[in-house]
Amino acid sequence: MRKSFFVVGFVILALTSSALGTEYQTVDAYKNCIGVRSLNAAYTSNLMPGDTYTVTVDGDAKASMYMDSDYDGVFLYYYDGTAPVHPKMVVVNKGEEHTFVASGSDFYAFLVDKSMKDTADNSGSMTVTITGEPGFREELTVNALFNCIGLFEFGAAKKYLTGGNTYATTVSGTAVTNGDPTGYFDGVCLFYRHISRPYHPILDVLEVGDERLITPHSTGWVFCFLLDETVDAMGNNSGSMLLSFEEETPVEESSWGSVKAMYR
Ligand SMILES: [Ca+2]
């Protein structure tokens, strides 16, 4: 019995000292924005505003020489049909189809890595195929070395979380590009690695109203950023987005489960 009291006391102490919390990261529309054309994204300016296009992705791009370091997909940036200057940030993975109505002629596809020095060991490439009516077809090659943007040097916010902890991640706020209210960003781009896949790059766009469970790998970094066409075009950006990383509670529940088990 004495041992049981000791265990209960220890669990309560542990719960008290590891109070769950929420971490935040501001993503500024100017300071944390990356110019995709300036930084060598693969690029076409052949889209016709008002036309519908479908994008698919295939390839063998890798983020390092290690096992399981292949990219699942690519980031895309374009203006969609809702408004002429409304920026759209999307990840399309291999095997998926992404359909949209263009409102501008420019379209960008690229990969990311932590920094420019981390792109040096990348290899392979992705092929982004854009098809549309009538008979439009264009292929962009996204080279894992030359069309990969080093996030650290080019303004992405780097958030550190506790590796292995799970965070319910959401985003709010208003950030605008092109100096126009219809140029608002729908969400924030994320790049990180999962605790169970330490070399596997995860590309994601988290939109307002969505939630992701993020369990970062041991070093805990999560890069957070917005996109614009060029560095020069960012002078009229304004506002910011706020990411919220709310720590989940599975440790607490399992601890109480083991406490109850002693009294069964
Ligand atoms: Ca790399």
Residues whose N, C-alpha, C, O or C-beta is under 5 A from the ligand:
A	BS01	CA	A63 S64 D113 D118 T119 D121 N122
